[in-house]
């Protein structure tokens, strides 16, 4: 039996593999990657490396074995048809008769276009008959704290979320939840709504940035259209800018507030507050 992690050298995947190494022997972990050089550190620790690509179904032919527990981390190629990419993994998992296929999805309350690929993948997974666990990850703290430079430079946090609030948590938190499902018992055919313990708004976020930096940073709420324009202005492709503006519109409607408590229950500890992630980012 192996625990197989797709997208293992991505932002979330790295956290998952590192945390798995604390729980199970390295030889029980398989990291699925497109570029093996990026996984050299894991290989050096004894993790098995499998080279496969969501865009090449044949590469997944021998990645899984009967009894494996698999984490399908959603792809990040928004322009490549993610449900079809994910279907490749679902089909391979079914053919191999894996014990569990966990999928990193989006909150069930999210109606933004970003959620469409996730809903389609969930439907495909349920239709496949494979034993599943849906990890409906909320927003990541790092979506904001990894790009503090513009806010610090211009003295403003610019979003199109109005007074909406977000139940975010750190990538490490969501990874810990995935590890709990992959290494624990009783997670067959489950759905977890995952998010931070304390929702926050962008005015609070700007105030926390001000407090930690000693600079005056305001929250500048703009329209979704204006926000999409700002994002394309700094080089984001228009389709991705529209997706992110759509997420902000959902935040304004309260769709990224998660009240289930599933995340801290699965991990056995409180979720990482946004203030802590800001502090880590500022030190880095």
C-alpha positions in Angstrom: 0.0 0.0 0.0 1.3 3.4 -1.0 0.1 7.0 -0.4 0.2 8.7 -3.8 0.3 12.5 -4.1 -0.2 14.2 -7.5 1.2 17.6 -8.1 3.7 16.8 -5.4 6.1 19.7 -6.1 3.4 22.3 -6.2 2.8 24.8 -3.3 0.3 22.5 -1.5 1.8 19.2 -2.7 5.2 19.9 -1.1 3.5 20.6 2.3 1.6 17.3 2.0 4.6 15.2 1.2 6.7 16.9 3.9 4.0 16.2 6.5 3.5 12.6 5.3 7.2 12.0 5.9 6.5 12.8 9.6 3.8 10.2 9.8 4.7 7.2 7.5 7.9 5.6 6.2 9.2 7.4 3.0 9.0 4.2 1.0 5.2 4.2 1.5 4.9 7.6 -0.3 4.8 8.2 -4.0 5.2 11.7 -5.3 3.7 12.2 -8.8 5.5 15.0 -10.7 6.0 16.3 -14.2 9.6 17.4 -13.6 11.6 14.8 -11.6 14.4 17.3 -11.0 12.1 19.4 -8.8 11.5 16.3 -6.6 15.2 15.5 -6.0 14.9 16.4 -2.4 12.0 14.0 -1.8 13.9 11.2 -3.7 16.9 11.8 -1.5 14.7 11.1 1.5 13.4 7.8 0.0 10.1 8.9 -1.5 9.2 7.1 -4.7 9.0 9.4 -7.7 6.5 8.8 -10.5 6.6 11.0 -13.6 3.1 11.7 -15.0 1.2 14.5 -16.6 -2.5 15.3 -16.4 -2.3 16.1 -20.1 -1.0 12.7 -21.1 -3.4 9.9 -19.9 -0.9 7.1 -20.9 1.6 8.4 -18.3 -0.8 7.5 -15.5 -1.1 3.8 -16.6 1.1 2.3 -13.9 1.2 5.1 -11.3 -1.5 3.6 -9.0 -1.8 0.1 -7.5 -4.6 -1.7 -5.7 -5.1 -0.5 -2.2 -3.3 2.9 -2.7 -4.7 6.0 -1.1 -4.4 8.9 -3.6 -4.5 12.6 -3.2 -5.6 14.4 -6.5 -4.5 18.0 -6.1 -6.5 20.0 -8.5 -4.5 21.3 -11.5 -3.5 24.9 -11.9 -3.8 25.1 -15.7 -7.0 27.0 -16.0 -6.8 27.1 -19.7 -6.3 23.4 -20.3 -9.7 22.0 -19.3 -9.1 20.9 -15.7 -12.1 18.5 -15.4 -10.7 16.5 -18.3 -7.2 16.5 -16.7 -8.7 15.3 -13.4 -10.7 12.6 -15.2 -7.4 11.1 -16.3 -6.5 10.5 -12.7 -10.0 9.3 -11.7 -10.0 6.8 -14.6 -6.5 5.5 -13.6 -7.5 5.2 -10.0 -10.6 3.3 -10.8 -8.7 0.9 -13.1 -6.1 0.2 -10.4 -8.8 -0.3 -7.7 -7.4 2.2 -5.3 -8.7 2.2 -1.7 -9.4 6.0 -1.6 -9.2 9.0 -3.9 -9.2 12.3 -2.1 -9.6 15.5 -4.1 -8.8 19.1 -3.3 -12.0 20.9 -4.2 -13.6 24.3 -3.4 -16.2 25.2 -0.7 -19.7 24.0 -1.5 -21.0 27.5 -0.9 -18.8 29.0 -3.7 -20.7 30.0 -6.9 -17.9 31.9 -8.6 -16.7 30.5 -12.0 -13.6 29.1 -10.1 -15.8 26.5 -8.6 -17.2 25.2 -11.9 -14.2 22.9 -12.6 -14.3 21.6 -9.0 -18.0 20.8 -9.2 -17.5 19.0 -12.5 -14.6 17.0 -11.0 -16.7 16.1 -7.9 -19.5 14.8 -10.2 -17.1 12.7 -12.2 -15.5 11.3 -9.1 -18.9 10.3 -7.6 -20.0 8.8 -10.9 -16.9 6.7 -11.1 -17.7 4.6 -8.1 -14.3 5.1 -6.6 -14.2 5.5 -2.8 -13.7 9.2 -2.3 -13.1 12.0 0.1 -13.8 15.6 -1.0 -11.5 18.1 0.6 -13.3 21.3 -0.1 -10.5 23.7 0.6 -11.3 27.3 1.4 -9.1 30.2 0.5 -5.4 30.2 1.4 -3.8 32.9 3.6 -0.9 32.8 1.2 -3.1 34.0 -1.7 -2.7 37.4 0.0 0.5 37.2 2.1 2.7 36.0 -0.7 2.2 39.2 -2.6 2.5 42.0 -0.1 4.7 44.3 -2.2 2.0 46.2 -4.0 0.1 46.9 -0.8 3.2 48.1 1.0 4.4 50.1 -2.0 1.1 51.9 -2.6 -0.2 52.0 1.0 -3.4 50.2 0.0 -5.0 46.8 -0.1 -7.1 46.8 -3.3 -9.9 44.2 -3.6 -13.4 43.9 -5.0 -14.8 42.2 -2.0 -16.7 45.0 -0.2 -17.2 44.2 3.4 -17.2 40.4 2.7 -15.2 38.1 5.0 -13.0 35.1 4.3 -12.4 31.9 6.4 -8.8 31.4 5.2 -6.1 29.2 6.6 -2.5 28.4 5.7 -1.5 25.9 3.0 0.2 23.9 5.8 -3.2 23.7 7.5 -5.0 22.3 4.4 -2.1 19.9 3.9 -2.4 18.6 7.4 -6.1 17.9 6.8 -5.2 16.0 3.7 -2.6 14.0 5.6 -5.1 13.2 8.3 -7.5 11.8 5.7 -4.7 9.8 3.9 -3.3 8.3 7.0 -6.4 7.9 9.2 -9.4 5.7 9.2 -13.1 6.3 8.5 -12.8 8.8 5.7 -14.4 6.8 3.0 -17.1 8.7 1.0 -16.8 11.8 3.0 -17.1 15.5 2.3 -15.2 18.1 4.4 -15.8 21.8 4.2 -12.4 23.3 5.2 -11.7 26.8 6.3 -10.1 28.9 9.0 -11.6 29.3 12.5 -12.0 33.1 12.4 -13.3 34.9 9.2 -11.8 38.3 8.5 -12.5 41.2 6.2 -10.1 43.3 4.1 -10.4 46.3 6.3 -9.1 44.2 9.2 -6.4 42.8 6.9 -5.2 46.3 6.0 -5.2 47.2 9.7 -3.1 44.2 10.6 -0.7 45.0 7.8 -0.5 48.6 9.2 0.1 47.3 12.7 2.9 44.9 11.7 4.7 47.2 9.3 4.2 50.6 11.0 3.0 51.9 7.7 -0.5 53.4 7.1 -2.2 50.9 4.8 -5.8 51.5 3.8 -8.4 49.1 2.3 -9.5 50.4 -1.1 -12.7 48.6 -2.2 -13.3 48.7 -6.0 -15.7 47.2 -8.4 -15.1 43.7 -9.9 -14.6 45.3 -13.3 -12.0 47.8 -12.0 -10.3 45.0 -10.1 -10.1 42.8 -13.2 -8.6 45.8 -15.0 -6.0 46.3 -12.4 -5.0 42.6 -12.6 -4.7 42.6 -16.3 -2.7 45.8 -16.0 0.0 44.0 -14.0 0.2 41.2 -16.5 -2.4 38.6 -15.6 -4.3 37.0 -18.5 -7.8 38.4 -18.8 -9.6 35.0 -18.2 -7.6 34.5 -14.9 -8.3 38.2 -13.9 -12.0 37.6 -14.4 -11.9 34.4 -12.3 -10.2 36.2 -9.4 -12.6 39.2 -9.6 -15.4 36.7 -9.5 -14.0 35.2 -6.3 -14.0 38.6 -4.8 -17.7 39.0 -5.7 -18.3 35.7 -4.0 -16.4 36.9 -0.9 -18.6 40.0 -0.8 -21.7 37.7 -0.7 -20.2 35.6 2.1 -19.5 32.5 0.1 -16.0 32.0 1.5 -17.1 31.9 5.1 -16.8 28.3 6.3 -18.4 27.5 9.7 -18.1 23.7 9.7 -15.0 23.5 12.0 -13.9 20.5 9.8 -10.4 21.9 9.3 -9.4 22.2 13.0 -11.2 19.0 13.8 -9.2 17.0 11.2 -5.8 18.6 12.1 -6.4 18.5 15.8 -5.3 22.1 16.2 -6.5 25.7 15.5 -6.1 27.0 12.0 -3.3 29.5 11.3 -4.7 33.1 11.7 -4.1 35.6 8.9 -2.0 37.7 11.3 0.4 34.9 11.7 0.8 34.3 8.0 1.4 38.1 7.5 4.2 37.9 10.2 5.8 35.0 8.4 5.7 36.7 5.0 7.2 40.0 6.4 10.1 38.0 7.9 10.7 36.2 4.7 
